[in-house]
Amino acid sequence: MESIGVLMVCPMNSYLEHELEKRFNLFRFWTVPEKSAFLATNKNSIRAVVGNSSAGADAELIEVLPKLEIVASFSVGLDKIDLAKCKEKGIRVTNTPDVLTDDVADLAIGLMLAVLRKLCESDRYVRSGKWKKGDYRLTTKFTGKKVGIIGLGRIGMAVAKRAEAFSCPISYYSRTEKPEIKYKYYPGVVELAANCDILVVACSLTEETLHIINREVIDALGPKGVLINVGRGPHVDEPELVSALVERRLGGAGLDVFEHEPEVPEELFGLDNLVLLPHVGSGTVETRQAMADLVIGNLEAHFLNKPLLTPVV
């Protein structure tokens, strides 16, 4: 398989990069200064594309790679891949579900605790020496808070199970009600937001879920409510979120993702009612290696004419 050209569109993971290089003819797209010229020269050599949550395979890239057979995503999300174009051209698509579920769900709970109990600010309080001048202010209890979840898929369910351990009543919104699930279902996001203390975004990014968190939803969540986003940045209308946090119309937020990563609105940096993370939901050594192994396993399976491990298309 050493002659098979694999285009890695951006830097992702050193282990993945090393393993791909051992098995295939690896092209590192981000190191190429003249991308159009590079693609024109190598278009007949590239049979696979490896992308992630920030860069994948859009229609333009797919069109210029006539020998492309498979797009393997180092992510569970597929919003950076033109799935319709892949289906049209018979290109296989894989992602890395399940292996990152626990880490993302763990982080969601961590963000809830960090926001309500002011963990990051408390840490800074100790480091700055302010504790010597007096105790830190009281914070907010997490146990028993009503948790609403948008998207009750793998990650949403894992968040729900963890929150239940803190005696949190769970409710959810999804495209359709899940009769086998015991949690309270709300047919609209505004209604869900109005009936929870903490609103968690854990759905896939689609045209329907773009800016699913808008001003109406934020206002329904209210000045004591907390928004947790472990989905995708564009789920949230970011200017509306910024103004709500600045004006204290929203109680707080824990954000692992942003609309224009790695750009983050500077208005947020001085606020004490939110926690900001650099999209690290699946960012543990163990999970990133498991994700990399899935990417490699899917590529090997495809080129050996075996069933894909995690097929999407």
N, C-alpha and C positions, 0 to 999 in steps of 0.2 A: 504493500500500500504506500510505499515511500514516494511513488511517482504521482500520487493523487494530490492535486492542489487544493489546499484548504485556506480560505481567506478569513483571518481573524480581524474583525473590523475595528476593535479598540482594545486597549490593555484591560485585562479582567482579573487574572489570577496566574501567578507564576507557575504553580503546579500544573495547571491546565496547559499553559503555554509550553512548558517543558515536555509534557506527555504527548501533546500534538506534534511537536517537532520531532520526537522520537519515531512517530508512526507515519507521518505524512510530510508532504512538501508544504511547509507552513509559510504563508505570506502574512506579514504584519502590516495591515493597511494603514495604521496610524503613523507609521514611520515613512510613508511614501509622500514626497513633496508634491509630485504631479500625479494626482490620482487618476485623472482621465486618461493620460498617456499610459499609465501603469495598467489600467483595465484593458485598454486597447491592445496592449502587448500580450497580456496574460489571460485574456478572456476565455481562450480555449483550453486552458490548463486548470481553471478553477471549477471544481465539481462540488464543493461544499462551502458554506458560509457559517461562521460561528459568531453569534452576537450576544447581547445581554439586554438589560432593562434600559440602557441609555442609547444603544445603537444596534440595529439589526439588519434587515434586508427590506428596503422599500421598493416600490415598483421600478424606479429608475435603475437601481443596482441590479435587480432581477433581470431587467430587459437587456442589460449589456453583458450578461453572463450566459451565453447560449448553452453551455455544458453543465449548468448548475443543476444538481440533483437533490440536494438536501440543505435545509437551514436548521442548525442546531442552536437553540437558545440556552445560554448559561443563566437562566432565569425562569421563573414560572410564568411571568407576564409575557404577553405576545403582542402588545400594542406597537412595538417597533418593527413588526413583520407584516408585510402586505399579504395576509392570508388568502384573500381572493385571487391575487395574482399567482400565488403559489399553487392554488387549486387549479387555476386555468392552465398552468404550464406543467402540471403533474409533479411539482416539486414537493418532496416530503418535508415536514416540519416537526421538530421535537422540542420539548422544554424540560424543566427539572422540577416537577411537582413532588409533593410529599416530603422530600428530604429537607426542605427548608421550613416546613410548617411549624415545627416546635420552636425554632429560633425566633421566627417572626411573632408567634403568639406570646412567647416569653417576653419579648421586647415590648409588646403592647401592654402587658401587665406592668412591666418595669416603668413604662412611661406614665401610666396611671398613678403609680405610687410616687414617682418622681415629681409629678405636677402637684398632686394633692398634698403630699407631705413635704414639699419644697426641698427635696434631697440635694439638688445641685446648689441651690442658694445656701442651704445649711452648711454644705461643704465649704463654700467660699467664705461663709461667716466665721468658721473656725480658722481657716487658713489666714484670713486677714487680721486675726487677733481681736475681733470685735467681741468674742465670747467673754473676754476678760472684763468687758465693760457692762455686761448684762446678758441675760438669757435670750435665746432666739424666740421670736414670736410664735404663737400657737398656729397650727396648720389644720388641715381638714382630714377627717377620717375616711378611709377607703372602704373598709368592710361594710357590707350592706348597701352600698350605693347601687342605684339602678343603672345597669349597663345595656345600652342599645347597640346593636351591631348591624351595619349595612353590608350584606353579603355573607350568607351563612354557608360558605363552601368549606374547604379543608381548614383554611386559616381561621375563618370566622368561628367554626365549631371548636377549634382548639382554644381560641380566646375565651369562648363561652364556658368551656369546661374549667379553665383556670380561674375565671372570675367566680364561678359557682363555689369554688373552694374558699372564697372570701365572703360567702353568704350573699352574693350579689344577685338580685332578681334579673333575669335575662329576657330581653325582647329583641326582635329583629325585623328587618325589611329585606326582601329579595323580590326578584321578578314574579315569583309565584310562591304561595304559601307551601310549607313542607308539612303535610298532615302528620307525618311520623315523628315530628319534633315537638317536644313538650313546651317549648318557649312561646311566649306571647308574640303573635304576628301582627304587624301594622302594615296596611296596604300602601302607605305613603311615608316618605322620609320626614316630612314636616311633622306628621303625627308621631312618628317614632321619637324625633328629637324633643318634642314637647313632653314626652312621657319617660325621659331618662335623665340621669345625672351626668353620665359619661356616654358619648357617642363615638363609636369606633368605626372607621372606614377600613373595610377588609375585602372589598369587591374588586373585580377585574375592571380595567379601564377600557371602556367602549364609548361609542358615540352617545349612548344613552346615559352613561355614568360620568361623562365629562361635566365638571362643575356641578356634580350632584349636591355638593355642599355650597349653597348659595346664601344670600342675605336672609331669605325667609327661613331657611333651616337654622342658620346661626342664631337668629332672633328667637326662634322657638326653643332652642337649647338654653339660651338666656344667660344672664350675668352670674349665675352660680354653676353653669354647665361647663363641661370640659370636652374638647374635641381631641380625639386620638387618630392620627392618620398613619397607618402602616401599609396603605395601598399604593397609590401613585399620586404624585403631586397635582396633576391636572384634575383629580377628583374634586379639588377645592378651588373655588374662586378666590385666588390669593389676595387681591386688593380688598375684597370684602372681609376676608379673615383678618387682615392687618388692621383695617379700620375698627373692626369689632373688638380686637384685643387692645388696641390703643385707647379706645373710648370705654373700655371695660363693659361693653355690651355682652361680651363673652367672658366667662370666668377664667378660662385657661385653655391651653392646648399643649399636646405632646406630638411633635412632628418629626417623622423619620424621612419624609419625602417632601419635595417642593416642585413647584410648577416649572421652573426653569433651572434645574440643577446644572452645575453647582452654585448658581446664583441664588441668594437668599435675600429677601427684602431687609434692608439695613434698619428699617424702623422697628424690627423685632428685637434687635440686639440689646437694646436697653431695657426691655420689659422683664418683669420678674414673675409674670404669670404664665410662662411657657417654658418648655424644654425643647431644644433643637438638636437633632442628630443628623449626621451626614450619610443618610441612606445606608444604614448598617443592619437592617432587619435580619438578613441571613449571614451577617458577617462574623461567623466563627470559623476557626480553622477546620473543625470537624465537618461542618455543613458545606463549606466551600469546596472541600475535597470531595465530598459525596456528590455535589453538583457537577464538579469537573469529571468525575468518574462516569456519571450519567451521560454527559456530552460525548465523551470518548466512546462509551459503550454503544450509544446510538449511531455514531459515525461508523464504527467497526461493523456493527450489525448490518447497516445499510450496504456497505461496500462488500460484505461477505454474503449478501442476499439472504440475510436472516431477519426474523421479525424485529421491528424496532422496540426498544424498551419502553419508551414513553411517547408514542406517536400522538400528534395533534391533527396533522393532515396526511 
